[in-house]
Amino acid sequence: MSDESAPNADALAHAETTAEYSHMIDQLDGAIAEVTDKIENGRIRNPEHERVRVQYYKALGYLLRTKREVLQDKTLEELAAEIEALKDAQTAGEDTPADLAEALSA
């Protein structure tokens, strides 16, 4: 693989990773909405079954923590890609702020 194709491969890998994170976030949003609906509108009328509602709250907390972690991972992945683009631009001799901004947008 030549050096010229490496940035394209990195960009493709980053796009796939970003798409995977977006898909995970969409799935978590759906699960969060479903659990929230069950908590708010579920047919739990019996105090004995209130334990089920507590389990829903626990599941909701777990889903929210997981979503936060996925969002953090996605942000870190995006920042790493930006840093790599800046390093590549700097080593290529693009030292002006406009050159670096252009490298980031590519």
N, C-alpha and C positions, 0 to 999 in steps of 0.2 A: 504494500500500500504506500503510495507516495505521500509526501508531507502535505500536498495540496488537498488531498481527499480527507485527511484526518479531521480538519475542522468540520467538514460536512458530516462525517460520521458522528462526531461529538454532538453536533446540533440535532441530528436524527435521534440519537440515543436520549438526549435531553427532552425532545418533543414526545418521545414514547413514554418516558418516565413521567412527564407532566400530565400526559393523557391518562396514565394509570392512576396517578394521584387524584385527578379530577373524577375518574370513574369511582374510586373508593369513596370520595367525599359525597358523590351523588347517592351511592348505596347507603352510606351512613345517614344522610339526610332523610332518605326514605324510611329507614328503620327508626330513626328518632321520631319522625312524624307518626308512624304507626304506634309506637309505644306511648307517645304523648296522647294520642287519641284514645287508646285503651285506658289510660289513667283517668282522663277527663270524662270519657263517655262510655266506659266499660260497664258491663252489667254485674258489677260486684255490689250486691245489696246486703249480703249476709256478713255480719261481723266476723264470722269464722273464716270467710273468704277474703277478709281484709289483708291477710298474709300475701295473697296473690298481688294485690295492689302494691304492697311493699316490695315484692320481687320486681314489679314493673319499674318502680322508682330506682332500684338497684341497677336494673338493665339500662335504664335511661342514663344514669350516671356513668356507667361503663361506656356506653356509646358516645357520650359527650367527651369523655376523656380520650377515647380512641380518635375521635374526629379532631380534637385539638392536636394530638400527636401527629396525625397525618398532615394537618395544615402546617405544623412546624417543619416536618420533613420536606414538604413541598417547597416551603419558603427557603429552607437551607439549600435544597437542590438548585433553585433558581438563583440564589446568591452565589453559589459555587460556580455556576455557569457564567454569570456576569463577571466574577473575578477572573475566571479563566480567559474570557474574551478580552478583558482589560490587559492581562498579562501578555496574551498573544499580540494585541495591538501595540503594546509597549515594546516588545521584542522586535516587532516588525518596523519600528521607527515611527510610529504614529504617536507623537508625544503631545500634540496640542489637544486641548479639551474637546474641540470639535471633532478631531480624528477619533478620540476615544469614545465619544458619544455615538459616532457613526458605527464604530466597531460593535458597540453594545446593541444597537438597533438591528444589526445584521443577523 
